[in-house]
């Protein structure tokens, strides 16, 4: 008989569920990663991986997978349950209510899933009620903190999506722009009106984020719904971001640790069980000090370090040269590449072919 690892070339959702039942969450995640590497739009696997992520405490990743599953099939109560639970866990309570209410409409029979939908809907509604109560007792309407609204983010190999959970924003009051290098995001919303008959007008909302990496300023999408603003950005380079924002050198965040495990793109995860994050961070720092990257890894690490510490002109030069040359040229001299098209340069013995 073959073990689960013997069948890794044909990953099975049943294998992942077996590993999950045995509390081998790393194995379950690996099988899901392998399955999604072969079939990225397998909604059943996405929904199940969302469940595993929740158990291991990776709520942002759980939410991202649930969003993807529901995008594929909006009428599946299991996917809506996963979205509702993960939205609740990232404190997006209104989104949780919407998903769970829709799930209950579709799950008419008295099943265990319906009981779970009802349980989590009650929790989400209680949280919404507490949030509304806190608003009435909160700071004055003149507050202009960018933390007034909950935010969530998730990524694929090609895109990063930021969600700002603010209600009733009209498109004509929203401005989204970037700096020239494409690595600073600015969001402004003109004076907001919240509430029903006793509506209150708040100061404009302003948010500026120094992004972990650069994005393509010409490729993106902004979607405004009654409950949130969604900003979908295309990465300038298809690399995994350790976080949404650039952090001071040497600082790790929870999402940095999660991304280091290779969660998306079917790469092998590290140990992603729910553990003491301080211990994990200390271990990762020790590993980074002990392990010196070699070959391509060392080169990539050098480029990332240069980019993170560079000024806007250097970042513009790196992005422009890399994109226009199809990844064959990387220049840091904006004066050299800014006014011309950077042509591809193949290594010795090879030539560039246009596709």
Helices and strands as residue ranges (DSSP letters): G 5-10, H 13-21, H 25-38, H 43-55, H 59-72, H 77-89, H 93-106, H 112-137, G 146-148, E 151-155, E 159-164, G 171-173, E 174-178, E 184-189, E 192-194, E 200-202, E 205-210, E 215-224, E 229-235, H 254-260, H 277-290, H 295-309, H 312-324, H 334-337
